[in-house]
Amino acid sequence: MSWLDRLFRRRELIALTLYTGPSCSLCELVKAELHAQGAHRRFELREVDITTDRELKKRYGLSIPVLEIDGEALLSGRIEPDELRRVLKDALS
């Protein structure tokens, strides 16, 4: 592989899943903060509405928003911007 190929090769992005629900103001705040911190450029973002799946609703019903990175739930409920920044930074290192 040439240096040019390596330069433009896209590295695999880390999976970041945000479990949400309809009319969830905390979820909207986290989504806005993820965008403000540029997470959409550094992670593979996925938003999942827990009301579409009985098991997810049972697991996360009172805890949303829940932020999961590479399959591990790391943050939930009221997520502070500094806490979110720290978790995203740790995931990238």
N, C-alpha and C positions, 0 to 999 in steps of 0.2 A: 504494500500500500504506500503510495507516495505521500509526501508531507502535505500536499494540497488536499488529498483525500482525507487524511487525518484531521486537518484543520476544519474541514466542513462536515465531518462525520458527526451525526447527531447522537449524543449519548442517551442512554435509556433514562427516562425520567422516573422519579420516585412517585409512587401512587399515593395520592392524598384524597381521602374520601370524607365528605362532610354529610353526616346524617342530619336531615332537617324534617320539618313538618310545615303544613300550611299555617299561615298567620302566626309565625314564630318570629317575634321581634329580635330575640337573641340570635337566631339563625341569620337574619338579615344583617345584623351588625357584624357577625363573623365573616359573612360573605364579602361585605364591603371592606373589612380589614384585610382579608386575604388578597383582594384585588389591590388595595393600597400598598401592600407589602410586596407586590409583584409575584405572588405565588403561582399565578397562571403561566409565568414564563419559566419557572424552575421546577414545577411539579406537574404530574398528570392529574388534573383536578376532576373529581367526579362528585356530583351531588345526588344524594339518594333521599327521596321522600319516604319516610318510614311508614306512612299510612298506606302505602301500596303493597306492604308485605306484613302479614300477621306476625311472623317471628321477629322481624325488626321492630315492630310496634311494641311487642311484648318486652324485648330486650332494652330498647332505648326510649320508650314512651315518655317518661318523666325527666329524661336526662338531656334531651336535645337542646342545643346542637351538640353533636359528638364528632370530634375530629379524629380520624384514624389515618395513620401513616404506615404504609406497607403492611396493612392488616392488624396493626396494634392501635387500640383506642388509647389516645394520650390525653385528650382534653375533652371536657364536657361542661354543659351549663353555661354560666357566665364566664366567658373567656376574655381575659384582659389582653390588650394589644402587646404589652411587653412579654407576657407569657407565651402568646402565639409566636412572636418574633423569635424567642429563645428556642421553642420547639422546632420551628422551621430551620433555624440555623443549625441546630444539633442534627437534624435529619440530613442536612447537606454535607456535614463533615464526616 
